[in-house]
Amino acid sequence: EEHIAEVVSMMTGIPVKKVAKQELDKLAHMEASIQAKIIGQENAISKVVRAIQRNRAGLKDPNKPIGSFIFLGPTGVGKTQLAKEIAIQLFDSADALVRIDMSEYM
């Protein structure tokens, strides 16, 4: 992690401590930030954010993905929006989301 922070610091000119602090701040406020945008999915948001926080804190196998999440439910409950918000929180862009609409395969 230190090496990654150093590379990011070199590329952006932002001091290493500031990069690490921004990541910690983002993780600390992630749940509230997502819940402010997604209504009625508090439990799902909480579980996904906790999985992400465990990953970022180094409490899981580094050879495994951040998490594998399957969002199921009827149209309009916030599945896609939650995935987009997670992508924005983690990668600063909703374009980082890979979406597969399984209804196309029925």
N, C-alpha and C positions, 0 to 999 in steps of 0.2 A: 504494500500500500504506500509506503514511504516513497518508493521509486516512482510510482504512478503520480503521486502528488508532486514530486520534483519535476517530472516531465511536463505535467500540466502547467506547473508554475513557470517553467522555461518557455513554453509555447505561448502563454498568455501574459507573462510578466507580472502575474499576481503572486504575492508571497505564499510559500507552502502553508504556513499557519492559517492564512486566510482561506485557501482552498479547502483545507480540512474542516475549518469552522463552518464554511458554507454548506458542506456536505452534512455535518452534524445538525446544523440548523434546519436544513431541508428535511432530514429524517425525523427530527423532533416535531416538526409542524406538518408533516405529510398527511396524517390522518385528518386533522382539522381542516386542512386545505382542500382535501378531496371531499370531505363531508359537506363543506360549504357549497360544493357544486353538484353533488349527487344526493338526491332526496330519497329517503326511505330504504336505504341499503346500508345502514350503520353496521350491522353484524358482518356483512361481506367485506366492507371497507376495512373494518378493524382486523379481520383475519388476514387479508391480503397485505395490509401495511405491516402487521407483525411479522409475517414471513419475510418481507423485504428488509425490515429492520434486523432480524436475526441474521440474514445473509450479509448485510453490510457491516454488522458487528463482528463477523467472523465466527458465528456460532453454528456453522454448518460446513459440510464438505465443500471445499473450494472447487472441486471438479464437477460439481452438480450445478444446474442452472439456478438462477435467483429463485425461481419458483415456476411451477406449471399450474396454470389456473384454467379451469373450464367454467365459463359462466353460462348457466342454463336458465331458461325461463321464457315466458311469453314476450311478445313484442312490446317495447315501450317501458320496460322496467329499469333500464339503465345499464345493461350489460356492456354494450359498445362504449357508452360514455365513460363508464368506470375504467375500461381498458385504455381508452384514450387518455384519461387523467393520469393513470399510472405511467403511461409512456411519457407524458409531459413531465411528471415529477422526476422520473428516473433519467430521461434522456433529453429533456427540454424540447421535445417535439412529438406531436401526435403521429408524425410520419414514421416513428420507430415501431408502431403497432403493425403486427402481421395479423390480418383478420381473415378468417376462413368461415364463410357463411355456409353451414352444413345443410341449410334448407334447399340449397341448389342441387343437392345430391339425393333428394328424395324422389 
